[in-house]
Amino acid sequence: MKAKELVIMSRTELESKVAELKAELFNLRFQLATGQLQNTMVIQNVKRDIARCMTVLRQLEQKEAR
């Protein structure tokens, strides 16, 4: 997911996206523990997407505070 795509999303969309990504991360970690995950790089990519979403949410909070 690109940062440009996240900037145009609303606050509720971003929050739901974070929840969705955290659920996906949980499932990926479960697959890793059971030995079903083939590509471990996916975990890192999901973590980065979560961080991007959280960054955009924080920027929105700061913009609203001004």
Contacts in CASP RR format, 6 or more apart in sequence:
PFRMAT RR
TARGET T0000
AUTHOR 0000-0000-0000
METHOD contacts of the structure
MODEL  1
MKAKELVIMSRTELESKVAELKAELFNLRFQLATGQLQNTMVIQNVKRDI
ARCMTVLRQLEQKEAR
1 49 0 8 1.000
1 52 0 8 1.000
1 53 0 8 1.000
3 52 0 8 1.000
3 55 0 8 1.000
3 56 0 8 1.000
6 14 0 8 1.000
6 17 0 8 1.000
6 52 0 8 1.000
6 53 0 8 1.000
6 56 0 8 1.000
7 56 0 8 1.000
9 17 0 8 1.000
9 56 0 8 1.000
11 57 0 8 1.000
11 60 0 8 1.000
14 53 0 8 1.000
14 56 0 8 1.000
14 57 0 8 1.000
14 60 0 8 1.000
15 57 0 8 1.000
17 53 0 8 1.000
18 50 0 8 1.000
18 53 0 8 1.000
18 54 0 8 1.000
18 57 0 8 1.000
21 46 0 8 1.000
21 49 0 8 1.000
21 50 0 8 1.000
21 53 0 8 1.000
22 50 0 8 1.000
24 46 0 8 1.000
25 43 0 8 1.000
25 46 0 8 1.000
25 47 0 8 1.000
25 50 0 8 1.000
28 37 0 8 1.000
28 42 0 8 1.000
28 43 0 8 1.000
28 46 0 8 1.000
29 43 0 8 1.000
31 37 0 8 1.000
32 40 0 8 1.000
32 43 0 8 1.000
37 43 0 8 1.000
END
